[in-house]
Amino acid sequence: MAPEDCVADGRLLDESGLFDAESYRAAAGIDGGINPTQHYLSEGWRAGLDPGPNFEGQFLYPYYRSIGFLDPPALTYITLRAAGWPVYATRAEAEPMAAVIRASDLFDAATYKARLHLPADLDPALHYVLVGERLGHPPSDRFDPSYYAERYPDIAAAGMYCLGHYISNGQLEGRRPVSVASQLAFLL
């Protein structure tokens, strides 16, 4: 990484609210002469260290890596958050939405996992929640998140999960989970 990129990334991380210098220093075993943010960016994240106690990079990184994000997980998280993605810093934060998705008959875990060639150690519902929906990966043939976000811009603008909204409200409101054209193609 170029030195100017490392400085800029360090500033971004410092301003994010994710980095807790004191807890990171303690976890990394580094003294006051070492910049903790730069340490995290250059080697700490690869060693399994997190920028603070309320962020689980080791949990998030495999999901981010599965879609090509190879930077330190805290930087990816900050980038996705800035892009308006719903983000979760820990498994405990993501799990309630994943449980809703997992329990829905609109989520076909086996097909989703096979379609995306996900490694066996990645939970398909968590993948969908963390990165899949925002990339437009459908949870099944019966729900299209890209269509739903385009047809209902109020949901997209609110930064809500399309499938989560459809399960909790959209179906009762009479919103369509897929386009009429795709429904016809499915019938033919």
C-alpha positions as CSV (number, residue, x, y, z in Angstrom):
1,M,0.0,0.0,0.0
2,A,1.3,3.4,-0.9
3,P,2.3,5.6,2.1
4,E,-0.3,8.3,1.2
5,D,-3.0,5.6,1.0
6,C,-2.1,4.3,4.4
7,V,-2.2,7.8,5.9
8,A,-5.6,8.5,4.2
9,D,-7.0,5.1,5.3
10,G,-5.7,5.7,8.8
11,R,-7.5,9.1,9.0
12,L,-10.7,7.5,7.7
13,L,-10.5,4.8,10.3
14,D,-9.7,7.3,13.1
15,E,-12.7,9.4,12.2
16,S,-15.1,6.4,11.8
17,G,-15.8,5.8,15.4
18,L,-14.8,2.2,15.1
19,F,-11.2,2.5,16.3
20,D,-10.5,2.4,20.0
21,A,-6.7,3.1,20.3
22,E,-6.4,2.0,23.9
23,S,-8.1,-1.4,23.5
24,Y,-6.3,-2.0,20.2
25,R,-2.9,-1.2,21.9
26,A,-3.7,-3.7,24.6
27,A,-4.9,-6.4,22.3
28,A,-1.9,-5.9,19.9
29,G,0.6,-5.6,22.7
30,I,2.1,-2.4,21.2
31,D,3.6,0.5,23.1
32,G,2.9,4.2,22.7
33,G,5.6,4.7,20.1
34,I,3.7,2.8,17.5
35,N,0.7,4.3,15.7
36,P,-2.1,1.9,16.5
37,T,-4.2,2.7,13.4
38,Q,-1.3,2.2,11.1
39,H,-0.5,-1.0,12.9
40,Y,-4.0,-2.3,12.3
41,L,-3.9,-1.4,8.7
42,S,-0.5,-2.9,8.0
43,E,-0.6,-6.1,10.0
44,G,-3.1,-6.2,12.8
45,W,-6.1,-7.1,10.9
46,R,-4.3,-10.0,9.2
47,A,-3.3,-11.2,12.7
48,G,-7.0,-11.3,13.6
49,L,-7.0,-8.1,15.6
50,D,-10.1,-5.8,15.6
51,P,-10.0,-2.0,15.7
52,G,-12.2,-2.0,18.8
53,P,-14.4,-4.2,21.0
54,N,-17.5,-3.4,19.0
55,F,-16.3,-4.7,15.7
56,E,-15.8,-8.3,14.5
57,G,-13.5,-8.1,11.5
58,Q,-12.7,-11.8,11.6
59,F,-16.4,-12.6,11.3
60,L,-17.0,-10.0,8.5
61,Y,-13.9,-10.5,6.4
62,P,-14.8,-13.9,4.8
63,Y,-18.1,-12.4,3.6
64,Y,-16.5,-9.3,2.2
65,R,-13.7,-11.4,0.6
66,S,-16.4,-13.6,-1.1
67,I,-17.4,-10.6,-3.2
68,G,-13.9,-9.3,-3.9
69,F,-13.3,-6.8,-1.0
70,L,-9.8,-7.6,0.2
71,D,-9.0,-4.6,2.2
72,P,-8.9,-4.6,6.0
73,P,-12.5,-5.4,7.1
74,A,-12.9,-2.1,9.0
75,L,-12.2,-0.2,5.8
76,T,-14.6,-2.2,3.8
77,Y,-17.3,-1.7,6.5
78,I,-16.7,2.1,6.5
79,T,-16.8,2.2,2.7
80,L,-20.1,0.2,2.5
81,R,-21.6,2.4,5.3
82,A,-20.7,5.5,3.4
83,A,-22.3,4.0,0.2
84,G,-25.6,3.7,2.2
85,W,-25.5,-0.1,2.7
86,P,-27.1,-1.4,5.8
87,V,-24.1,-2.6,7.7
88,Y,-23.5,-4.6,10.9
89,A,-20.3,-4.5,12.9
90,T,-20.8,-7.8,14.7
91,R,-22.5,-11.2,14.2
92,A,-24.9,-10.4,17.0
93,E,-26.1,-7.3,15.2
94,A,-26.5,-9.2,11.8
95,E,-28.1,-12.3,13.2
96,P,-31.7,-11.0,13.9
97,M,-32.1,-10.0,10.2
98,A,-30.5,-13.2,9.1
99,A,-32.9,-15.2,11.2
100,V,-35.9,-13.4,9.5
101,I,-34.4,-14.2,6.1
102,R,-33.5,-17.8,7.1
103,A,-37.1,-18.4,8.3
104,S,-38.7,-17.1,5.1
105,D,-39.9,-19.4,2.4
106,L,-38.6,-16.7,0.0
107,F,-35.0,-17.7,0.9
108,D,-33.7,-20.8,-0.7
109,A,-30.3,-21.3,1.1
110,A,-29.1,-24.2,-1.0
111,T,-29.8,-22.6,-4.3
112,Y,-28.4,-19.2,-3.1
113,K,-25.2,-20.9,-1.9
114,A,-24.8,-23.0,-5.1
115,R,-25.5,-20.0,-7.4
116,L,-22.8,-17.9,-5.8
117,H,-20.3,-20.8,-5.2
118,L,-20.1,-19.9,-1.5
119,P,-17.6,-21.7,0.6
120,A,-19.0,-24.2,3.0
121,D,-18.1,-22.1,6.1
122,L,-20.2,-19.1,5.0
123,D,-23.8,-19.0,6.2
124,P,-26.0,-18.1,3.2
125,A,-28.5,-16.0,5.1
126,L,-25.7,-14.0,6.7
127,H,-24.1,-13.6,3.3
128,Y,-27.4,-12.3,1.9
129,V,-27.8,-9.9,4.7
130,L,-24.2,-8.6,4.8
131,V,-23.5,-8.3,1.1
132,G,-25.7,-10.4,-1.2
133,E,-28.9,-8.3,-1.3
134,R,-27.1,-5.0,-2.0
135,L,-25.4,-6.7,-4.9
136,G,-28.7,-7.8,-6.3
137,H,-28.4,-11.5,-5.7
138,P,-31.9,-13.0,-5.4
139,P,-32.6,-15.2,-2.4
140,S,-34.8,-17.4,-4.7
141,D,-36.7,-17.2,-7.9
142,R,-39.6,-15.7,-5.9
143,F,-38.0,-12.5,-4.8
144,D,-35.8,-10.0,-6.8
145,P,-34.2,-7.4,-4.6
146,S,-33.0,-5.3,-7.5
147,Y,-36.6,-5.1,-8.9
148,Y,-38.0,-4.4,-5.5
149,A,-35.6,-1.6,-4.8
150,E,-36.2,-0.1,-8.3
151,R,-40.0,-0.4,-8.1
152,Y,-40.2,0.9,-4.5
153,P,-37.6,3.7,-4.2
154,D,-38.9,4.6,-0.8
155,I,-37.5,1.3,0.6
156,A,-34.2,1.8,-1.2
157,A,-33.9,5.4,-0.1
158,A,-34.6,4.4,3.5
159,G,-31.6,1.9,3.4
160,M,-33.9,-1.0,4.3
161,Y,-33.4,-4.6,3.4
162,C,-35.8,-5.3,0.5
163,L,-36.6,-8.9,1.5
164,G,-36.9,-7.9,5.2
165,H,-39.3,-5.2,4.3
166,Y,-41.3,-7.4,2.0
167,I,-41.6,-10.1,4.7
168,S,-42.6,-7.7,7.5
169,N,-44.7,-5.1,5.5
170,G,-44.5,-5.2,1.8
171,Q,-46.5,-8.4,1.3
172,L,-49.3,-7.0,3.5
173,E,-49.2,-3.7,1.5
174,G,-49.6,-5.6,-1.8
175,R,-46.1,-4.9,-3.1
176,R,-44.7,-7.2,-5.8
177,P,-41.7,-9.4,-5.0
178,V,-40.8,-9.9,-8.6
179,S,-41.7,-8.3,-11.9
180,V,-44.8,-9.5,-13.8
181,A,-42.6,-10.4,-16.7
182,S,-40.5,-12.7,-14.6
183,Q,-43.6,-14.3,-13.2
184,L,-44.8,-15.0,-16.7
185,A,-41.5,-16.4,-17.8
186,F,-41.6,-18.7,-14.8
187,L,-45.0,-20.0,-15.8
188,L,-43.9,-20.7,-19.4
